[in-house]
Amino acid sequence: MNDHIAKKNYLLCLLLLILGLLGLGMAGCEASSLSPTASSATPTGTSVFGVWPSESHRASPIHPVQVTPTPTPQPADVPVEWLYIGDPTYGISWKEPNNWYGIQENWPISIPGAILLRAVASEKNAPLLLSSPQPIFPNGLIVLTVYAVRPEVPPPALHDAQPITVSGQTGWIQETKGAAAMPFTWQATLFIQGTSAYSYTLSFGCTPPTGADDAGQTGFQAFCQQIWKHILEGIEIQGTPPCAPVPTPLPGPITWKRIHSDWYQYSFEVPSGWYEGETASPDRRHFSSVPMLSGPFPYYCPSPYGWMKLDFGVHPLQYQPDLTGMDPVTIAGRPAWVLLGKGRESASFVEFSAYISGPQYWYHLWFGCAPGEGENEVREAFVAQCTDVMEHILGSFQFGP
């Protein structure tokens, strides 16, 4: 009989033990002769699930667990390796952190009359982060952009800018923070009055990791300012190289080749004898009838005679091109806008610009053509060929691989 009662007590204590493991307690259970370890069964040390908290430190299921934020690491303690960037075509060089990412192919901001030379960021997906309606920066973000500004473009309106001398050139610098710097928390804009060919605008934006504590925000901003200080000290303005003459090619029969990108979903034809720039990428391509023009051509040089050139670019859908004065057309079944111009450098200079709104991207084609200084008949024949080439390139444009 006593054994039967003891057995019932044991089963009751075992049930209470299980309830105790579930946080419901096991009051009223006493040790029996059949359960000599029952009194030590309440878990207060290491269990099969790891370290078990004692009752005094166990979180109540009614109240949320309070988590102490981890201080943001101080990036100023990390050494920076520098990469020197030189662009003799535009007469400027600078340095930037070697581990930053080039983002100019997806950079949505353009400045009228300016040429984007470089856009780099501490995060590879910076354009996507900045385009979000409510951006979140898990690792913080630093962005640097460098523009060459054509001489006819007035300097930007920099309110409360401070004068500065950069590489012997006069400049102005403006710093903003808070709401005025959005989407960054701190931003610096530098305008350098360059040579007769170009001036320059550099923009530097910084924001700490989202959710960083006060110490983390202060440390990150100090790191940003240290980076910006090094960039300022490394800027050099050089003289521009001389312009080289280009012989006038004679019109002749044209054969075609198709170029394409499966990733950016486009294809079109260019003359098979044209040269393509060595720095070409699927979203930025340069083609020319002469080798020296296979990259961006210096704006300060008079257009060399006897050449044709095509610059092609891909932009994300959020890109907003300036379509002022352009004629709406349809290319490959999609909306497009075209502008034909003449007489920029010479009376016979011909150029067109076309923006095509694709299913996933914007596409921009710029075509320029300048004939030689020979007989009028030769020049007219060359211009006619340019027009045929322009129409063929646009007519050959297709979407998809």
C-alpha positions in Angstrom: 0.0 0.0 0.0 2.8 2.4 0.9 4.6 1.5 -2.3 1.4 2.3 -4.2 1.1 5.7 -2.6 4.8 6.4 -3.1 4.5 5.5 -6.7 1.5 7.9 -7.1 3.5 10.7 -5.4 6.4 10.0 -7.8 4.2 10.3 -10.8 2.6 13.5 -9.5 6.1 15.0 -8.8 7.2 14.0 -12.3 4.2 15.8 -13.8 5.0 18.9 -11.7 8.6 18.7 -12.8 7.6 18.9 -16.4 5.3 21.8 -15.7 8.2 23.4 -13.9 10.4 23.1 -16.9 7.6 25.0 -18.8 7.8 27.8 -16.3 4.7 26.9 -14.3 6.5 26.0 -11.1 6.5 22.8 -9.0 5.3 24.0 -5.5 4.2 21.3 -3.1 6.3 18.4 -4.5 8.4 16.7 -1.8 11.1 14.1 -2.3 10.1 10.5 -2.1 12.2 7.3 -1.8 11.6 6.5 -5.4 12.9 10.0 -6.7 16.0 10.9 -4.7 17.1 13.6 -7.2 13.7 15.3 -7.6 14.6 18.1 -5.2 17.5 19.2 -7.4 15.6 18.9 -10.7 14.8 22.7 -11.1 17.2 23.8 -13.8 19.5 26.6 -12.6 22.7 25.8 -14.5 23.6 24.2 -17.9 20.9 22.2 -19.7 20.8 20.4 -23.0 19.7 23.8 -24.5 22.7 25.7 -23.3 22.9 28.1 -20.3 19.6 28.2 -18.5 18.8 31.4 -16.6 18.0 31.3 -12.9 14.4 32.2 -11.9 15.5 35.7 -10.8 16.9 36.5 -14.3 14.4 34.6 -16.4 12.3 36.9 -18.6 8.7 37.2 -17.8 6.5 36.0 -20.6 4.3 39.2 -20.1 7.1 41.8 -20.5 9.4 42.1 -23.6 13.0 41.2 -23.2 15.2 44.3 -22.8 18.2 44.3 -25.1 21.1 46.6 -24.5 22.3 48.1 -27.9 25.7 47.1 -29.0 28.0 50.2 -29.4 28.8 50.8 -33.1 32.5 50.0 -33.9 34.6 53.1 -34.4 35.8 53.0 -38.1 38.4 55.7 -37.4 40.6 52.9 -36.0 40.6 51.0 -39.3 43.5 52.0 -41.6 42.5 53.3 -45.0 44.2 52.3 -48.2 44.0 54.9 -50.9 43.6 54.6 -54.6 44.8 57.5 -56.8 42.5 58.4 -59.8 43.7 60.5 -62.6 41.7 61.8 -65.6 44.1 63.8 -67.8 41.3 64.4 -70.3 39.5 66.6 -67.9 42.6 67.8 -66.0 41.9 66.6 -62.5 43.1 63.8 -60.2 42.1 62.8 -56.7 42.3 59.9 -54.2 39.6 57.7 -52.7 39.5 54.6 -50.4 40.7 51.6 -52.3 37.8 49.3 -51.1 35.0 51.6 -52.2 32.6 50.6 -55.0 32.1 52.3 -58.4 28.4 53.2 -58.7 28.4 55.7 -61.6 26.5 53.3 -63.9 23.5 53.4 -61.6 23.9 56.9 -60.2 20.6 58.7 -60.9 21.6 62.3 -60.2 22.8 64.4 -63.2 24.0 68.0 -63.3 23.1 70.0 -66.5 26.2 70.8 -68.4 28.4 68.6 -66.3 30.1 65.3 -66.9 30.1 62.6 -64.2 33.7 61.5 -63.9 33.3 59.3 -60.9 30.8 58.1 -58.3 32.0 55.7 -55.5 30.5 54.6 -52.3 31.3 52.5 -49.2 28.4 50.2 -50.0 27.9 48.5 -53.4 24.1 48.9 -53.3 24.3 52.7 -52.4 21.9 53.8 -55.3 19.3 51.3 -54.2 19.7 52.3 -50.5 19.4 56.0 -51.3 16.4 55.6 -53.6 14.3 53.9 -50.9 11.4 56.0 -49.6 12.6 55.2 -46.0 16.3 54.4 -46.4 18.0 52.2 -43.9 21.8 52.0 -43.7 22.9 48.9 -41.8 26.6 49.7 -42.2 26.3 53.4 -42.6 27.1 55.0 -46.0 29.6 57.4 -47.6 29.3 58.6 -51.2 31.7 60.6 -53.3 30.9 62.1 -56.7 33.2 64.1 -59.1 31.9 66.2 -61.9 33.7 68.2 -64.6 31.6 71.3 -65.4 31.7 73.0 -68.8 32.8 76.6 -68.8 29.5 78.1 -69.9 27.7 76.5 -66.9 27.3 79.0 -64.0 28.7 77.8 -60.6 26.2 76.2 -58.2 24.4 78.3 -55.7 26.3 77.5 -52.5 24.8 79.4 -49.6 27.1 80.4 -46.8 30.0 78.7 -48.7 33.5 79.3 -47.5 36.4 80.2 -49.8 39.1 77.6 -50.2 42.2 77.1 -52.4 42.6 73.7 -53.9 45.7 72.8 -55.9 46.3 76.5 -56.5 42.8 77.1 -57.8 40.0 79.2 -56.2 37.1 77.2 -54.8 34.2 77.4 -52.4 33.1 74.7 -49.9 29.8 74.3 -48.2 28.8 71.9 -45.4 25.3 71.0 -44.5 23.8 68.6 -41.8 20.5 67.4 -40.5 17.4 67.9 -42.7 19.4 70.1 -45.2 21.7 67.2 -46.0 19.0 64.5 -46.5 19.2 61.6 -47.2 22.6 62.0 -45.5 23.2 63.4 -42.0 26.3 65.4 -43.1 27.3 66.6 -46.6 30.0 68.7 -48.1 30.0 70.2 -51.6 33.1 71.6 -53.2 33.2 73.8 -56.3 36.7 74.4 -57.9 37.2 77.2 -60.5 39.4 75.3 -62.9 41.1 76.2 -66.1 39.4 77.6 -69.2 38.3 74.1 -70.1 36.5 72.9 -67.0 35.5 73.7 -63.5 34.8 70.9 -61.0 32.1 69.9 -58.4 32.8 67.3 -55.8 30.0 66.1 -53.4 30.6 64.0 -50.3 27.8 62.6 -48.3 27.8 60.6 -45.0 25.3 58.9 -42.8 26.0 56.6 -39.8 24.5 53.1 -39.4 20.8 53.2 -38.7 20.1 52.7 -35.0 23.7 53.6 -34.0 24.0 55.0 -30.4 25.3 58.5 -29.8 28.9 57.3 -29.6 28.6 55.4 -32.8 27.1 58.3 -34.7 29.8 60.7 -33.4 32.6 58.2 -34.3 31.2 57.6 -37.8 30.9 61.3 -38.6 34.5 61.9 -37.3 35.6 59.1 -39.6 33.7 60.7 -42.6 35.3 64.1 -41.9 38.8 62.4 -41.8 38.1 60.8 -45.2 36.9 64.1 -46.7 40.0 65.9 -45.3 42.3 63.4 -47.1 40.3 63.7 -50.3 40.6 67.5 -50.2 44.4 67.2 -49.7 44.8 64.8 -52.6 43.0 66.9 -55.3 45.3 68.1 -58.1 44.3 70.3 -61.1 46.5 69.8 -64.2 46.8 71.4 -67.5 44.8 69.9 -70.3 46.5 67.9 -73.1 46.7 69.4 -76.6 44.1 68.4 -79.2 45.3 66.1 -82.0 44.2 66.4 -85.6 42.3 63.6 -87.2 42.4 62.8 -91.0 39.1 62.9 -92.9 38.0 59.4 -94.0 36.2 59.0 -97.3 32.7 57.6 -97.5 32.6 53.9 -98.4 30.3 50.9 -98.1 29.4 50.0 -94.5 29.1 46.5 -93.0 27.4 46.0 -89.6 27.9 44.1 -86.4 25.4 43.6 -83.6 26.3 44.2 -80.0 24.2 43.1 -77.1 23.9 42.6 -73.4 21.6 39.9 -72.0 21.9 41.4 -68.5 20.7 44.9 -69.6 18.3 43.5 -72.3 19.4 45.4 -75.4 21.0 44.9 -78.8 21.8 47.2 -81.7 24.1 47.4 -84.7 27.2 49.6 -85.3 29.5 49.7 -88.3 31.9 46.7 -88.1 34.9 48.9 -88.7 34.4 51.1 -85.7 36.6 51.1 -82.6 35.2 50.4 -79.2 36.7 52.0 -76.1 38.9 49.8 -73.9 37.1 50.7 -70.8 33.7 49.7 -72.2 31.2 47.9 -69.9 27.8 46.5 -70.8 26.0 49.7 -69.5 28.5 52.2 -70.8 29.9 51.8 -74.3 31.8 54.1 -76.7 32.2 53.6 -80.4 34.1 55.7 -83.0 35.2 55.7 -86.6 38.7 56.7 -85.4 40.8 55.2 -82.6 41.4 58.4 -80.6 37.7 58.9 -80.0 36.9 55.5 -78.5 36.6 57.2 -75.1 34.9 60.4 -73.9 36.2 63.2 -76.1 37.5 66.3 -74.4 34.9 69.0 -74.6 37.5 71.8 -74.8 38.9 70.4 -78.1 37.4 71.6 -81.4 35.6 68.6 -82.9 38.1 66.8 -85.2 36.9 66.7 -88.7 35.9 63.5 -90.4 34.6 61.4 -87.6 31.6 59.6 -86.3 31.1 58.7 -82.7 28.4 56.9 -80.6 28.1 57.0 -76.8 25.7 54.6 -75.2 24.4 54.4 -71.6 22.0 52.4 -69.6 20.1 53.9 -66.6 17.7 52.5 -64.0 14.0 53.1 -64.3 14.0 55.8 -61.6 16.4 57.9 -63.8 14.7 61.1 -65.0 16.2 62.3 -68.3 15.8 65.9 -69.4 13.4 65.5 -72.4 13.0 69.3 -73.0 12.7 70.1 -76.7 12.9 66.4 -77.8 10.5 64.9 -80.2 8.4 61.8 -79.1 8.8 58.8 -81.3 8.5 55.0 -81.0 11.6 52.8 -81.2 11.3 49.0 -81.0 7.7 49.4 -79.9 8.5 51.5 -76.9 8.2 55.3 -76.1 11.3 57.2 -77.1 12.4 60.8 -77.5 14.9 62.1 -80.2 16.7 65.4 -80.7 18.6 66.3 -83.9 21.1 69.2 -83.7 23.4 70.9 -86.1 26.1 73.6 -86.0 27.6 73.2 -82.5 31.3 73.3 -83.5 30.9 73.9 -87.2 28.1 74.6 -89.7 28.2 71.0 -90.9 28.4 69.3 -87.5 25.5 66.8 -87.0 24.5 65.1 -83.7 21.5 63.4 -82.3 20.4 62.3 -78.8 17.8 59.6 -78.2 16.3 58.4 -74.9 14.4 55.1 -75.1 12.1 53.9 -72.2 12.6 50.2 -72.1 10.7 47.6 -69.9 13.4 47.6 -67.3 15.9 50.4 -68.1 16.3 53.7 -69.8 18.7 53.7 -72.8 20.5 56.8 -74.0 22.3 57.1 -77.4 24.3 60.1 -78.4 25.7 60.3 -82.0 28.1 62.9 -83.3 29.4 63.5 -86.8 31.7 66.1 -88.4 32.9 66.0 -92.0 36.2 67.1 -93.4 37.3 70.4 -94.8 37.4 69.2 -98.4 35.2 69.9 -101.4 31.5 70.6 -100.7 30.5 67.5 -102.5 32.7 65.3 -100.3 31.4 67.0 -97.2 27.8 66.6 -98.2 28.3 63.0 -99.0 29.9 62.5 -95.6 26.9 64.2 -93.8 24.5 62.1 -95.8 26.3 58.9 -94.7 26.1 60.1 -91.1 22.4 60.5 -91.4 22.1 57.0 -92.8 24.2 55.6 -90.0 22.1 57.3 -87.4 18.9 56.0 -88.8 20.3 52.5 -89.1 21.5 52.4 -85.5 18.1 53.5 -84.1 16.2 51.2 -86.5 18.3 48.2 -85.4 17.6 48.7 -81.6 15.9 45.8 -80.0 15.0 44.8 -76.4 16.0 41.4 -74.9 19.0 39.2 -75.4 
